Amino acid sequence: MIKPINFLMLASCMALQGCIASGYVQDIFISPDYQRTQTYDDDRIIAIGLLKESDQTSDMLLLGEKYSYVIHHGGQELLSVIQQIPAEQRILMDNYPILFSFDSDTKFRGILQFRYAVPLDDIPKLDQQKLKQLGFHQKLILDDAQGNRHTYLYASIAFNGTQYQGISTDLIQHKMSQPYPVQIAKTIIQKHKKNKVQSTAGALLMPLAIGVDIVTFPIAFGVVTYGLTHSQSPK
């Protein structure tokens, strides 16, 4: 006589074998979908400006050697930091080359982090308030070449925008003396279906042309330096 628990196990095994034979259990062992980021292009930012339409300025504009990038969200914050803080006092943190991550064929996003070059203890209180208004809320402890620790303020600005065709360099009034390299990456979704991997990256469409006037400024992102190292995670 078969014991009840053994009978249940035997019945379960027989049912599973039947499902496998009939193909109903295939999806149980299929790996889930996953995402990966793939770099597929690069560019170099050569100018910073604004779109100009009917005597009114709107979005921030980054002009590259290949493409143009209109910043919809975060552009005002970026431009305020770049225009109001001297270039030698704002340092790009771990943003070289700058990464533009595309979620679709023309829509991208990214993050730029700026560190104020002067240690916090050496910044007058009035200037500290101004920096906080510009987004420098976070603190970072770094070691200098002599092993001394200093506390610095930094800002992390997220942005997103749309990619367009590049424009003729003859239309650019002010170019940066130091172009900033950009890596263009796209999120690739790999779908597993019946043990076959299918990519859903989609076709990369050509960017649209810009039909408005532009104004560029004699400014740059900031200093790129590797002279200091992290000694403590950001607070």
N, C-alpha and C positions, 0 to 999 in steps of 0.2 A: 504493500500500500504506500502511495506517495504522500508524504507529509504535506500539509497545506502550504507552508512557506516555500517548499521546494517546487510545488506545483505552480505557484504564482511565478516564480523565477523562470521555470521552464516555459510557461505560457508567454511570458514577456519576451524571452529569447526567440521563440517561434514567430511571434508577431513582428519583431524587429527584422528577422531574416526575410519574412514575407514582404516587408516594406522595402528593404534593400533590393530584393529581386524585382519588385514592381516599379522601382525608381522614385518612390515617394519620400525617401529619407535623404536624398542627395543634398538638399539645402541645409541640413543640420550641420554638415561638416564643411560648409563653404566659409572661407575667411571673410570677415567684415570689410567694408570699404575703408580705405585709408587715404590720407592726403600727404602730399610732399610738395616742397617748394623747389622749383627749377629755374635757374638763371638762364635766360635765353637771349639777352641783349645787353648792351651797355651804352652809356652816353657820357657827355661831360657838360656840366652846367657852366655857361660862359657869361650869363648876365641875369640880373634880378630886376624885376620891374612890376608894373601894374597894367591891367587892361584899361583903356580909356575909350569911353563912349558918350558922345553928346556932352562934353565938358564935365563928365562925372567919372570918377575912377571907381573901379569895382574890385575884382579879384586880383590877388597876387599872382605874378607870372614868373616862372623860371624858364629861361631860354637855354636850350642845349644845342650842341653841334648837330644832332640828328632830329630832335623833337622839341616841342614846346609843351610846358606843363602848367595848367591853370589850377591854382590851389583854391578850392572852394571853402573848406573848413580848416581853420588853423592858420590861414594865411595872414590875417591881421596880427595875430600873436607873434608869428615869425618875423613879420616886417617891423613890428615895434621893437623887438629885441635887437634886430640887425641895425636899425636906424638910430636907436637911442643909446646903445652901448658901443663904445669904440672897439674897432676890430681886434686890437691887441689885447683887450680885456675879456673877450668872449672866446671860449675854446670849445671846439667840437669834441664831444666825448664818445669814443667808440662808434663813430658814424662815418668812417672812411674806408671804402667808398660809401656814399649815401645809398640806401636801399629803398627802391620803390617796388612795393608788392602789388601786383595786379590781381584783382578778384574777377575782372571781366576783361574784355579786349581793350578797353580804353580807360577804365576806372582804376585808380591806384590809391595806395595809402602808404604812410611812413611815419617815422618818429625822428625828430632831431633833438639832441640833448646838448645844452650849452652850459659850460661851467664858467663862473666868474673867476678871473685869473688872480684876484687879490684874496688872501685869506680873510675869513670872516672877522677875526679880531682886529684887522687893519682897515676895515671898512667903516666910515663914519655912520652914525645911526641914521641920519637923514638919507644917505645913499642906500642903506639896508632897506629902508621903507620903499624906496623907489624900485629896488630890485624885486622886492616881494610883489609889488604891483605889476611887474613885468613877468611874473611867473616863477621867480627864483625862490621857491618855498622849501625845497629839499636840501638836506645837508649831506656832505660826503667828507670822510676823513681820508687823507692821502699822505703818503710818505714822499719826501723829496729825495734828491740824490744823496744827501747826507744822513738820511734816516730819520729826519725830524718830521713829526706829524703836524698836519694843519687841517683845519676845518674849512671847507669851501661851500658856497651856495651854487646850486645848479637848477636849471629848468628843463623839463621834459615836455616837448610840444608835439602832440599828435596832429597829423594833417591828412587830408585826402583831396583828390582832384581828378582832372580829366587830361588825358594825353592828346595832343594835336600834332599836326605836321609841323616840321621845323620851318623857320622863316629865314629869309636871306640875311646874311650878316651885315649887309649894307643898311638894313633898317634898324640896326642896334646902335643906339647913341653911345652907350657906355658899356664896355666889356670889362670883366674882372681880369686882373693881371694873373691870377692863379685859378684856372678852371678846376671845378670840383667833379671828380669821377662819380658816376652813378651806375649801380647795378640794377637791371630791370628783371624782376622775377615774377613768376606766375604760379599760382596754386594749382596743382594737378590732382584731380580726384581719380583714384584707381578703383574701378568697380569689379568685384569678383562675381562672376555668374557662371554657374555650372563648371567650376574649376578653370574658367578662362578669364584672363585679365583684360579688361576693356578700359581704355583711357577716355576721359571726358574733358580733355583740356580745351577743345574747341579751336576753331580757326582764329588766327591772330589777324584782325582786320586793320587796314591802314587808318591812322588817326584822321580826324576831320580837320579841315583848314580853319584858321582863325580869321574872322572877317571884321575885326575891329582894330583900332590903332593901339599902339603900345608905347609906354614910357618906361625907360630904364634909368637906373640910378648908379652912381659911381660907388657901389658898396660891395662887400663880400660877406660870406657866411661867418668867417672868423678864423682863428688860428687853429691849425692842426698840430698837436704836440703829443709826444709819448714820453716826456721827461718825468712824469709822476706816475706812480702805480697805486692801485687801490690797496688800502690796508683794512678797510671795513666796509661792509655793505651799506648802500644808501639808507638813510633813515626816512 
